Amino acid sequence: MRVLRAAGYRSMPWKNGGGVTTEIAVSPAGAGLDDFDWRVSMARVELSGPFSQFAGIDRTLAVLEGEGIVLEIAGYPPKSINRTTALFSFPADVQTSATLIGGPITDLNVMTRRSRMTHSVERLVVSAPVEIRTEAGTTLILCSNGEVTVSAAEPVHLGPLDTLLPGPDSASLLVQPAHEATLFVIRLGDISGND
């Protein structure tokens, strides 16, 4: 079991140079923006404008902070996304631009190379203990806000924007919030269904 602390995340320019992205985790380790199998990151969007394009990548986006955005994706109707709407998945290799609804936002991006990987993202708002199944593949649990304790041989505490990567032998985890907390459960697997 590994804990990734928010203070240790790596920041870098967007692929298109229009802002800054904060990388939470990437595989393989050390992969760049053009050769990852999967990548989980956050981005601060200060201005309306185009999104970076990633060839062969599928992407899921959620809003963590701010009023929200409207995505204009080639071939799709406009999509409004805020902190309470359903997460939105779309191909990252089509022309996409975003219009801010009411000022800057921070978003969560989960991206996988569609020739190799699949992903799902679930948002949980919890105020009581909850059991989270980790299943096959790789699971990440991001504490978006609030604080939680994860039961393990030694209990693990997650603060705002900390992320837990359970070990491969963890079938499920008991997560106990201090008060109300918002979690994102990110499940990653290869296209054959193996980890």
N, CA, C and O of each residue as an XYZ file, in Angstrom:
780
protein
N       0.844     -1.185      0.000
C       0.000      0.000      0.000
C       0.883      1.239      0.000
O       1.784      1.365      0.829
N       0.628      2.142     -0.918
C       1.413      3.370     -1.025
C       0.510      4.576     -0.841
O      -0.628      4.591     -1.310
N       1.022      5.579     -0.158
C       0.302      6.837     -0.001
C       1.063      7.912     -0.765
O       2.261      8.108     -0.560
N       0.348      8.604     -1.648
C       0.929      9.717     -2.393
C       0.395     11.002     -1.772
O      -0.803     11.277     -1.825
N       1.290     11.781     -1.187
C       0.878     13.007     -0.515
C       0.801     14.166     -1.504
O       1.630     14.288     -2.406
N      -0.207     15.012     -1.319
C      -0.425     16.125     -2.237
C       0.818     17.005     -2.358
O       1.106     17.537     -3.430
N       1.551     17.156     -1.252
C       2.737     18.020     -1.268
C       3.840     17.472     -2.168
O       4.739     18.213     -2.565
N       3.779     16.173     -2.495
C       4.831     15.569     -3.301
C       4.508     15.418     -4.779
O       5.326     14.891     -5.534
N       3.327     15.870     -5.212
C       2.965     15.736     -6.624
C       3.866     16.610     -7.499
O       4.397     17.628     -7.055
N       4.020     16.188     -8.740
C       4.890     16.893     -9.681
C       4.055     17.805    -10.579
O       3.059     17.365    -11.152
N       4.451     19.060    -10.704
C       3.760     20.002    -11.590
C       4.574     20.237    -12.837
O       5.804     20.228    -12.804
N       3.871     20.450    -13.952
C       4.533     20.673    -15.244
C       3.591     21.453    -16.157
O       2.393     21.530    -15.886
N       4.122     22.035    -17.242
C       3.243     22.748    -18.169
C       2.293     21.791    -18.877
O       2.612     20.619    -19.080
N       1.115     22.307    -19.253
C       0.223     21.545    -20.116
C       0.946     21.191    -21.402
O       1.919     21.840    -21.785
N       0.460     20.165    -22.052
C       1.045     19.776    -23.335
C       0.988     20.932    -24.333
O       1.914     21.121    -25.122
N      -0.117     21.714    -24.296
C      -0.235     22.832    -25.241
C       0.326     24.136    -24.671
O       0.231     25.182    -25.314
N       0.913     24.084    -23.466
C       1.541     25.258    -22.870
C       0.580     26.259    -22.256
O       1.006     27.320    -21.802
N      -0.727     25.940    -22.230
C      -1.713     26.916    -21.793
C      -1.948     26.992    -20.304
O      -2.742     27.817    -19.852
N      -1.285     26.161    -19.529
C      -1.489     26.173    -18.082
C      -0.561     25.191    -17.399
O       0.448     24.769    -17.965
N      -0.914     24.831    -16.175
C      -0.085     23.924    -15.385
C      -0.909     22.714    -14.969
O      -2.061     22.846    -14.556
N      -0.309     21.536    -15.080
C      -0.942     20.305    -14.633
C      -0.126     19.722    -13.481
O       1.099     19.839    -13.448
N      -0.820     19.098    -12.548
C      -0.180     18.461    -11.395
C      -0.390     16.966    -11.513
O      -1.518     16.479    -11.439
N       0.701     16.242    -11.699
C       0.624     14.801    -11.905
C       0.534     14.078    -10.569
O       1.401     14.238     -9.710
N      -0.523     13.279    -10.397
C      -0.696     12.475     -9.187
C       0.034     11.145     -9.337
O       0.790     10.740     -8.454
N      -0.196     10.472    -10.455
C       0.459      9.183    -10.709
C       0.438      8.908    -12.194
O      -0.444      9.375    -12.916
N       1.442      8.127    -12.654
C       1.553      7.791    -14.075
C       2.179      6.407    -14.197
O       2.972      5.995    -13.351
N       1.813      5.698    -15.260
C       2.426      4.396    -15.557
C       2.730      4.317    -17.044
O       1.909      4.718    -17.868
N       3.921      3.795    -17.398
C       4.983      3.378    -16.485
C       5.600      4.575    -15.748
O       5.486      5.718    -16.190
N       6.249      4.291    -14.629
C       6.849      5.353    -13.819
C       7.798      6.189    -14.666
O       8.628      5.654    -15.401
N       7.666      7.504    -14.556
C       8.537      8.409    -15.291
C       8.101      8.685    -16.713
O       8.781      9.423    -17.427
N       6.970      8.108    -17.156
C       6.507      8.334    -18.528
C       6.192      9.802    -18.747
O       5.788     10.511    -17.826
N       6.383     10.245    -19.980
C       6.068     11.610    -20.354
C       4.652     11.722    -20.887
O       3.877     10.768    -20.821
N       4.314     12.901    -21.421
C       2.947     13.158    -21.884
C       2.596     12.417    -23.167
O       1.426     12.374    -23.550
N       3.589     11.830    -23.842
C       3.311     11.137    -25.108
C       3.434      9.625    -25.012
O       3.119      8.932    -25.979
N       3.885      9.085    -23.875
C       4.152      7.636    -23.850
C       3.630      6.933    -22.600
O       4.116      5.852    -22.265
N       2.650      7.517    -21.897
C       2.101      6.844    -20.719
C       1.051      5.805    -21.131
O       0.423      5.926    -22.183
N       0.870      4.778    -20.283
C      -0.248      3.839    -20.423
C      -1.468      4.400    -19.708
O      -2.585      4.328    -20.221
N      -1.248      4.963    -18.510
C      -2.309      5.685    -17.805
C      -1.706      6.833    -17.017
O      -0.527      6.819    -16.662
N      -2.546      7.832    -16.750
C      -2.088      9.026    -16.046
C      -3.260      9.629    -15.283
O      -4.359      9.753    -15.822
N      -3.026     10.001    -14.041
C      -4.014     10.678    -13.211
C      -3.405     12.020    -12.809
O      -2.295     12.070    -12.279
N      -4.134     13.101    -13.063
C      -3.580     14.427    -12.816
C      -4.688     15.414    -12.472
O      -5.874     15.124    -12.627
N      -4.272     16.584    -12.001
C      -5.172     17.705    -11.764
C      -4.655     18.897    -12.554
O      -3.448     19.048    -12.749
N      -5.570     19.741    -13.006
C      -5.148     20.934    -13.734
C      -5.921     22.140    -13.220
O      -7.121     22.063    -12.955
N      -5.222     23.237    -13.087
C      -5.847     24.517    -12.757
C      -6.152     25.208    -14.073
O      -5.243     25.511    -14.846
N      -7.436     25.460    -14.331
C      -7.858     26.118    -15.574
C      -8.236     27.551    -15.222
O      -9.265     27.801    -14.593
N      -7.379     28.497    -15.643
C      -7.576     29.907    -15.291
C      -8.380     30.668    -16.332
O      -9.043     31.656    -16.017
N      -8.317     30.200    -17.585
C      -8.952     30.908    -18.697
C      -9.669     29.928    -19.604
O      -9.288     28.761    -19.695
N     -10.700     30.399    -20.269
C     -11.342     29.585    -21.298
C     -10.368     29.390    -22.452
O      -9.535     30.255    -22.722
N     -10.475     28.240    -23.139
C      -9.576     28.004    -24.260
C      -9.485     26.532    -24.612
O     -10.241     25.715    -24.087
N      -8.547     26.185    -25.513
C      -8.446     24.805    -26.000
C      -7.816     23.870    -24.987
O      -6.985     24.274    -24.174
N      -8.227     22.608    -25.052
C      -7.594     21.539    -24.291
C      -6.455     20.947    -25.113
O      -6.476     20.990    -26.343
N      -5.465     20.395    -24.423
C      -4.419     19.637    -25.114
C      -5.033     18.379    -25.719
O      -5.965     17.800    -25.162
N      -4.493     17.961    -26.882
C      -4.932     16.718    -27.507
C      -3.890     15.631    -27.250
O      -2.687     15.890    -27.261
N      -4.379     14.407    -27.017
C      -3.529     13.249    -26.749
C      -3.955     12.123    -27.675
O      -5.048     11.577    -27.533
N      -3.090     11.774    -28.628
C      -3.411     10.746    -29.614
C      -3.621      9.394    -28.944
O      -2.793      8.958    -28.144
N      -4.729      8.729    -29.272
C      -4.983      7.379    -28.791
C      -5.374      7.273    -27.335
O      -5.280      6.198    -26.742
N      -5.817      8.383    -26.745
C      -6.102      8.416    -25.308
C      -7.594      8.642    -25.060
O      -8.231      9.453    -25.732
N      -8.141      7.913    -24.084
C      -9.480      8.176    -23.557
C      -9.337      8.905    -22.238
O      -8.393      8.674    -21.483
N     -10.303      9.805    -21.965
C     -10.149     10.729    -20.837
C     -11.456     10.851    -20.065
O     -12.533     10.887    -20.659
N     -11.360     10.913    -18.748
C     -12.509     11.230    -17.895
C     -12.159     12.458    -17.079
O     -11.064     12.565    -16.527
N     -13.110     13.390    -17.011
C     -12.867     14.670    -16.351
C     -13.914     14.909    -15.271
O     -15.097     14.627    -15.464
N     -13.466     15.432    -14.137
C     -14.354     15.861    -13.055
C     -13.881     17.210    -12.553
O     -12.691     17.516    -12.628
N     -14.791     18.017    -12.043
C     -14.440     19.313    -11.467
C     -14.265     19.143     -9.960
O     -15.159     18.645     -9.276
N     -13.103     19.561     -9.450
C     -12.795     19.475     -8.017
C     -13.098     20.773     -7.286
O     -13.593     20.753     -6.159
N     -12.802     21.905     -7.922
C     -13.010     23.219     -7.308
C     -13.507     24.179     -8.368
O     -13.178     24.037     -9.546
N     -14.305     25.166     -7.952
C     -14.784     26.189     -8.876
C     -16.204     25.908     -9.350
O     -16.812     24.895     -9.003
N     -16.711     26.840    -10.156
C     -18.104     26.776    -10.595
C     -18.347     25.755    -11.696
O     -19.457     25.237    -11.825
N     -17.331     25.462    -12.483
C     -17.509     24.472    -13.544
C     -17.102     24.998    -14.910
O     -16.676     26.144    -15.058
N     -17.245     24.125    -15.906
C     -16.886     24.467    -17.280
C     -17.912     23.880    -18.244
O     -18.660     22.960    -17.912
N     -17.918     24.441    -19.437
C     -18.677     23.870    -20.548
C     -17.657     23.390    -21.571
O     -16.852     24.171    -22.077
N     -17.702     22.079    -21.871
C     -16.792     21.510    -22.862
C     -17.433     21.506    -24.225
O     -18.587     21.103    -24.374
N     -16.691     21.953    -25.227
C     -17.109     21.877    -26.631
C     -16.172     20.882    -27.293
O     -14.992     21.168    -27.495
N     -16.698     19.719    -27.628
C     -15.900     18.620    -28.185
C     -16.406     18.331    -29.586
O     -17.604     18.142    -29.791
N     -15.495     18.295    -30.550
C     -15.888     18.049    -31.941
C     -16.726     16.773    -32.029
O     -16.308     15.710    -31.570
N     -17.921     16.895    -32.628
C     -18.791     15.739    -32.799
C     -19.725     15.470    -31.637
O     -20.510     14.523    -31.697
N     -19.669     16.280    -30.563
C     -20.510     16.096    -29.389
C     -21.277     17.395    -29.110
O     -20.795     18.475    -29.452
N     -22.462     17.305    -28.495
C     -23.122     18.534    -28.035
C     -22.345     19.125    -26.861
O     -21.641     18.387    -26.173
N     -22.450     20.435    -26.609
C     -21.750     21.037    -25.470
C     -22.129     20.331    -24.169
O     -23.274     19.914    -23.992
N     -21.167     20.202    -23.266
C     -21.381     19.478    -22.016
C     -20.957     20.352    -20.848
O     -19.800     20.761    -20.759
N     -21.900     20.639    -19.946
C     -21.610     21.432    -18.755
C     -21.241     20.493    -17.610
O     -21.954     19.528    -17.337
N     -20.121     20.783    -16.942
C     -19.621     19.937    -15.869
C     -19.328     20.796    -14.651
O     -18.663     21.827    -14.754
N     -19.833     20.363    -13.481
C     -19.499     21.049    -12.236
C     -19.206     20.003    -11.162
O     -19.061     18.821    -11.474
N     -19.118     20.425     -9.904
C     -18.704     19.511     -8.840
C     -19.749     18.448     -8.504
O     -19.437     17.478     -7.813
N     -20.987     18.615     -8.983
C     -22.035     17.641     -8.642
C     -22.551     16.857     -9.848
O     -23.234     15.848     -9.668
N     -22.247     17.288    -11.063
C     -22.714     16.548    -12.242
C     -21.929     15.248    -12.382
O     -20.873     15.070    -11.776
N     -22.468     14.349    -13.192
C     -21.766     13.100    -13.470
C     -20.411     13.394    -14.107
O     -20.250     14.380    -14.825
N     -19.447     12.528    -13.836
C     -18.151     12.654    -14.477
C     -18.334     12.452    -15.975
O     -19.269     11.777    -16.405
N     -17.442     13.036    -16.768
C     -17.623     13.005    -18.220
C     -16.424     12.359    -18.890
O     -15.283     12.762    -18.667
N     -16.693     11.348    -19.714
C     -15.636     10.640    -20.451
C     -15.727     10.979    -21.928
O     -16.818     11.063    -22.492
N     -14.554     11.176    -22.557
C     -14.526     11.547    -23.976
C     -13.152     11.221    -24.549
O     -12.184     11.087    -23.800
N     -13.056     11.092    -25.883
C     -11.742     10.848    -26.483
C     -10.878     12.097    -26.386
O     -11.331     13.200    -26.689
N      -9.626     11.916    -25.959
C      -8.730     13.063    -25.762
C      -8.020     13.470    -27.041
O      -7.225     14.410    -27.041
N      -8.305     12.762    -28.142
C      -7.614     13.087    -29.397
C      -8.518     13.804    -30.392
O      -8.206     13.857    -31.582
N      -9.636     14.356    -29.923
C     -10.472     15.194    -30.779
C     -10.392     16.631    -30.274
O     -10.087     16.873    -29.106
N     -10.669     17.583    -31.168
C     -10.565     18.996    -30.807
C     -11.550     19.319    -29.696
O     -12.749     19.067    -29.824
N     -11.036     19.881    -28.598
C     -11.846     20.184    -27.417
C     -11.463     21.558    -26.885
O     -10.282     21.893    -26.793
N     -12.476     22.349    -26.534
C     -12.215     23.621    -25.872
C     -13.169     23.750    -24.695
O     -14.221     23.112    -24.652
N     -12.777     24.592    -23.736
C     -13.560     24.751    -22.517
C     -13.868     26.217    -22.285
O     -13.033     27.089    -22.527
N     -15.096     26.479    -21.805
C     -15.502     27.813    -21.389
C     -15.791     27.772    -19.898
O     -16.620     26.983    -19.444
N     -15.115     28.613    -19.142
C     -15.340     28.664    -17.696
C     -16.708     29.267    -17.411
O     -17.123     30.226    -18.062
N     -17.412     28.689    -16.419
C     -18.754     29.161    -16.080
C     -18.694     30.363    -15.154
O     -19.469     31.305    -15.321
N     -17.786     30.351    -14.174
C     -17.736     31.453    -13.208
C     -16.383     31.616    -12.576
O     -16.283     31.710    -11.352
N     -15.337     31.654    -13.371
C     -13.990     31.817    -12.835
C     -13.202     30.529    -12.899
O     -13.705     29.511    -13.374
N     -11.952     30.565    -12.417
C     -11.050     29.422    -12.533
C     -11.602     28.172    -11.849
O     -12.397     28.255    -10.913
N     -11.160     27.014    -12.338
C     -11.514     25.730    -11.736
C     -10.252     24.877    -11.585
O      -9.214     25.156    -12.185
N     -10.372     23.849    -10.780
C      -9.387     22.763    -10.754
C     -10.126     21.507    -11.170
O     -11.185     21.195    -10.626
N      -9.569     20.781    -12.137
C     -10.225     19.554    -12.579
C      -9.339     18.342    -12.340
O      -8.123     18.448    -12.179
N      -9.990     17.191    -12.322
C      -9.316     15.899    -12.213
C      -9.383     15.238    -13.570
O     -10.448     15.175    -14.183
N      -8.242     14.740    -14.048
C      -8.170     14.060    -15.344
C      -7.634     12.652    -15.150
O      -6.589     12.451    -14.532
N      -8.358     11.683    -15.681
C      -7.888     10.297    -15.727
C      -7.792      9.925    -17.196
O      -8.776     10.017    -17.930
N      -6.600      9.502    -17.628
C      -6.383      9.202    -19.041
C      -5.747      7.825    -19.207
O      -4.832      7.462    -18.468
N      -6.236      7.067    -20.177
C      -5.668      5.755    -20.484
C      -5.486      5.614    -21.991
O      -6.260      6.150    -22.784
N      -4.432      4.872    -22.365
C      -4.162      4.595    -23.777
C      -5.111      3.496    -24.226
O      -5.024      2.363    -23.752
N      -6.033      3.832    -25.155
C      -7.138      2.924    -25.454
C      -6.705      1.620    -26.096
O      -7.467      0.653    -26.071
N      -5.516      1.555    -26.667
C      -5.036      0.301    -27.255
C      -4.555     -0.682    -26.188
O      -4.334     -1.858    -26.478
N      -4.390     -0.193    -24.936
C      -3.831     -1.035    -23.878
C      -4.658     -1.075    -22.604
O      -4.706     -2.105    -21.930
N      -5.311      0.034    -22.263
C      -5.885      0.181    -20.922
C      -7.344      0.644    -20.970
O      -7.800      1.229    -21.953
N      -8.061      0.361    -19.874
C      -9.397      0.909    -19.653
C      -9.409      1.553    -18.266
O      -8.542      1.278    -17.436
N     -10.394      2.406    -18.029
C     -10.520      3.000    -16.711
C     -11.979      3.303    -16.380
O     -12.826      3.428    -17.264
N     -12.242      3.417    -15.085
C     -13.520      3.928    -14.608
C     -13.233      4.833    -13.426
O     -12.253      4.641    -12.706
N     -14.095      5.822    -13.232
C     -13.923      6.777    -12.145
C     -15.265      6.934    -11.439
O     -16.293      7.144    -12.083
N     -15.250      6.832    -10.117
C     -16.461      6.942     -9.309
C     -16.242      8.005     -8.251
O     -15.209      8.020     -7.581
N     -17.229      8.909     -8.097
C     -17.167      9.922     -7.046
C     -18.067      9.474     -5.899
O     -19.236      9.152     -6.111
N     -17.520      9.453     -4.682
C     -18.278      9.060     -3.501
C     -18.248     10.191     -2.484
O     -17.175     10.667     -2.112
N     -19.421     10.624     -2.035
C     -19.510     11.570     -0.925
C     -19.909     10.745      0.291
O     -20.999     10.176      0.339
N     -19.015     10.687      1.273
C     -19.223      9.774      2.404
C     -19.214     10.540      3.730
O     -18.424     11.464      3.922
N     -20.104     10.139      4.635
C     -20.128     10.710      5.979
C     -20.169      9.607      7.033
O     -20.282      9.880      8.228
N     -20.077      8.349      6.572
C     -20.045      7.186      7.453
C     -19.067      6.191      6.852
O     -18.742      6.304      5.670
N     -18.585      5.216      7.623
C     -17.641      4.237      7.079
C     -18.190      3.557      5.830
O     -19.376      3.234      5.760
N     -17.326      3.342      4.851
C     -17.724      2.715      3.591
C     -16.648      1.720      3.180
O     -15.456      1.970      3.362
N     -17.076      0.594      2.625
C     -16.135     -0.405      2.114
C     -15.957     -0.177      0.620
O     -16.937     -0.095     -0.120
N     -14.720     -0.074      0.182
C     -14.414      0.158     -1.226
C     -13.705     -1.071     -1.777
O     -12.652     -1.468     -1.279
N     -14.292     -1.668     -2.806
C     -13.680     -2.829     -3.454
C     -12.574     -2.351     -4.397
O     -12.762     -1.404     -5.162
N     -11.439     -3.009     -4.333
C     -10.325     -2.590     -5.172
C     -10.191     -3.451     -6.419
O      -9.628     -2.986     -7.411
N     -10.686     -4.695     -6.414
C     -10.780     -5.535     -7.596
C      -9.420     -5.727     -8.275
O      -8.382     -5.314     -7.758
N      -9.460     -6.373     -9.463
C      -8.220     -6.618    -10.215
C      -7.731     -5.316    -10.846
O      -8.488     -4.355    -10.982
N      -6.474     -5.301    -11.222
C      -5.899     -4.107    -11.842
C      -5.352     -3.165    -10.789
O      -4.963     -3.594     -9.703
N      -5.323     -1.890    -11.108
C      -4.797     -0.859    -10.211
C      -5.943      0.036     -9.769
O      -6.741      0.486    -10.591
N      -6.023      0.290     -8.474
C      -7.035      1.193     -7.927
C      -6.335      2.338     -7.208
O      -5.364      2.129     -6.480
N      -6.834      3.540     -7.420
C      -6.376      4.712     -6.676
C      -7.571      5.309     -5.972
O      -8.661      5.383     -6.540
N      -7.373      5.739     -4.734
C      -8.417      6.430     -3.988
C      -7.901      7.830     -3.668
O      -6.974      7.997     -2.875
N      -8.514      8.829     -4.295
C      -8.136     10.232     -4.097
C      -9.127     10.863     -3.133
O     -10.334     10.832     -3.369
N      -8.624     11.433     -2.053
C      -9.458     12.175     -1.109
C      -9.515     13.621     -1.617
O      -8.578     14.395     -1.422
N     -10.615     13.965     -2.264
C     -10.721     15.296     -2.863
C     -10.834     16.376     -1.806
O     -10.148     17.396     -1.876
N     -11.701     16.153     -0.824
C     -11.773     17.076      0.308
C     -12.198     16.302      1.542
O     -12.735     15.199      1.444
N     -11.951     16.894      2.709
C     -12.184     16.202      3.961
C     -10.982     15.351      4.337
O      -9.916     15.461      3.730
N     -11.160     14.501      5.342
C     -10.097     13.619      5.816
C     -10.697     12.250      6.092
O     -11.816     12.141      6.593
N      -9.940     11.200      5.759
C     -10.409      9.836      5.996
C      -9.274      8.997      6.575
O      -8.095      9.316      6.424
N      -9.669      7.919      7.240
C      -8.716      6.915      7.709
C      -9.057      5.600      7.033
O     -10.213      5.175      7.031
N      -8.047      4.954      6.458
C      -8.228      3.676      5.776
C      -7.706      2.588      6.695
O      -6.549      2.620      7.115
N      -8.575      1.612      7.009
C      -8.176      0.516      7.892
C      -7.210     -0.402      7.162
O      -7.467     -0.824      6.034
N      -6.106     -0.704      7.811
C      -5.089     -1.602      7.260
C      -4.303     -2.139      8.453
O      -4.654     -1.859      9.599
N      -3.236     -2.912      8.195
C      -2.392     -3.399      9.292
C      -1.976     -2.222     10.169
O      -1.986     -2.303     11.397
N      -1.611     -1.128      9.505
C      -1.431      0.147     10.192
C      -2.358      1.147      9.524
O      -2.207      1.393      8.328
N      -3.317      1.739     10.243
C      -4.272      2.658      9.620
C      -3.564      3.775      8.858
O      -2.531      4.286      9.293
N      -4.139      4.143      7.714
C      -3.564      5.179      6.853
C      -4.498      6.384      6.858
O      -5.702      6.249      6.639
N      -3.932      7.564      7.111
C      -4.700      8.804      7.118
C      -4.495      9.530      5.791
O      -3.364      9.707      5.338
N      -5.611      9.951      5.168
C      -5.549     10.740      3.938
C      -6.171     12.106      4.199
O      -7.296     12.202      4.689
N      -5.427     13.164      3.869
C      -5.949     14.521      3.932
C      -6.377     14.976      2.550
O      -6.354     14.190      1.603
N      -6.772     16.252      2.422
C      -7.227     16.757      1.129
C      -6.184     16.557      0.023
O      -5.028     16.960      0.156
N      -6.617     15.932     -1.055
C      -5.860     15.669     -2.284
C      -4.770     14.614     -2.129
O      -3.985     14.415     -3.056
N      -4.696     13.929     -0.979
C      -3.819     12.762     -0.861
C      -4.448     11.586     -1.611
O      -5.667     11.530     -1.777
N      -3.618     10.658     -2.058
C      -4.082      9.506     -2.840
C      -3.491      8.228     -2.264
O      -2.326      8.192     -1.870
N      -4.307      7.179     -2.220
C      -3.884      5.862     -1.763
C      -3.862      4.896     -2.935
O      -4.809      4.829     -3.719
N      -2.755      4.138     -3.047
C      -2.663      3.031     -3.999
C      -2.603      1.741     -3.189
O      -1.541      1.388     -2.676
N      -3.735      1.024     -3.064
C      -3.719     -0.227     -2.303
C      -2.818     -1.257     -2.968
O      -2.576     -1.198     -4.174
N      -2.328     -2.194     -2.181
C      -1.518     -3.275     -2.726
C      -2.373     -4.253     -3.511
O      -3.598     -4.226     -3.399
N      -1.745     -5.129     -4.314
C      -2.483     -6.068     -5.162
C      -3.249     -7.119     -4.374
O      -4.134     -7.778     -4.920
N      -2.918     -7.286     -3.088
C      -3.599     -8.300     -2.281
C      -4.779     -7.725     -1.507
O      -5.386     -8.431     -0.702
N      -5.116     -6.452     -1.736
C      -6.249     -5.825     -1.052
C      -7.508     -5.978     -1.899
O      -7.628     -5.349     -2.950
N      -8.452     -6.813     -1.447
C      -9.709     -6.988     -2.183
C     -10.682     -5.859     -1.879
O     -11.466     -5.459     -2.738
N     -10.628     -5.344     -0.646
C     -11.489     -4.228     -0.272
C     -10.852     -3.487      0.892
O     -10.005     -4.026      1.603
N     -11.273     -2.249      1.072
C     -10.741     -1.389      2.130
C     -11.888     -0.711      2.852
O     -12.866     -0.305      2.226
N     -11.774     -0.587      4.164
C     -12.753      0.159      4.947
C     -12.243      1.577      5.125
O     -11.160      1.800      5.667
N     -13.041      2.534      4.660
C     -12.657      3.939      4.706
C     -13.597      4.655      5.671
O     -14.819      4.576      5.539
N     -13.007      5.360      6.649
C     -13.791      6.046      7.670
C     -13.520      7.548      7.603
O     -12.403      7.989      7.873
N     -14.533      8.334      7.245
C     -14.335      9.787      7.183
C     -14.368     10.418      8.566
O     -15.096      9.958      9.446
N     -13.575     11.477      8.760
C     -13.629     12.235     10.007
C     -14.952     12.997     10.074
O     -15.604     13.029     11.117
N     -15.338     13.600      8.972
C     -16.639     14.248      8.793
C     -17.059     13.877      7.377
O     -16.708     12.792      6.913
N     -17.783     14.716      6.682
C     -18.102     14.407      5.287
C     -16.847     14.574      4.430
O     -16.085     15.526      4.602
N     -16.648     13.646      3.519
C     -15.491     13.700      2.624
C     -15.928     13.283      1.230
O     -16.883     12.524      1.066
N     -15.217     13.788      0.227
C     -15.457     13.385     -1.163
C     -14.259     12.590     -1.648
O     -13.119     13.048     -1.569
N     -14.530     11.394     -2.148
C     -13.495     10.504     -2.658
C     -13.719     10.241     -4.130
O     -14.855     10.200     -4.601
N     -12.625     10.062     -4.854
C     -12.688      9.567     -6.225
C     -11.989      8.216     -6.252
O     -10.822      8.101     -5.878
N     -12.714      7.194     -6.699
C     -12.163      5.848     -6.808
C     -11.891      5.598     -8.287
O     -12.807      5.561     -9.109
N     -10.618      5.429     -8.602
C     -10.162      5.287     -9.993
C      -9.681      3.861    -10.181
O      -8.764      3.415     -9.490
N     -10.296      3.139    -11.117
C      -9.924      1.743    -11.370
C      -9.335      1.645    -12.769
O      -9.929      2.123    -13.735
N      -8.170      1.027    -12.874
C      -7.438      0.918    -14.124
C      -7.143     -0.550    -14.405
O      -6.751     -1.290    -13.503
N      -7.326     -0.970    -15.639
C      -7.009     -2.339    -16.014
C      -6.568     -2.396    -17.468
O      -6.857     -1.484    -18.243
N      -5.866     -3.467    -17.842
C      -5.494     -3.566    -19.260
C      -6.683     -4.109    -20.043
O      -7.631     -4.629    -19.454
N      -6.636     -3.992    -21.364
C      -7.822     -4.315    -22.175
C      -8.132     -5.805    -22.182
O      -9.222     -6.193    -22.601
N      -7.215     -6.650    -21.735
C      -7.500     -8.088    -21.637
C      -8.174     -8.431    -20.326
O      -8.562     -9.578    -20.105
N      -8.322     -7.417    -19.429
C      -8.957     -7.648    -18.143
C      -7.997     -8.026    -17.050
O      -8.424     -8.282    -15.924
N      -6.709     -8.072    -17.342
C      -5.705     -8.407    -16.336
C      -5.110     -7.134    -15.771
O      -5.318     -6.045    -16.305
N      -4.358     -7.285    -14.667
C      -3.695     -6.102    -14.113
C      -2.291     -5.974    -14.650
O      -1.577     -5.036    -14.295
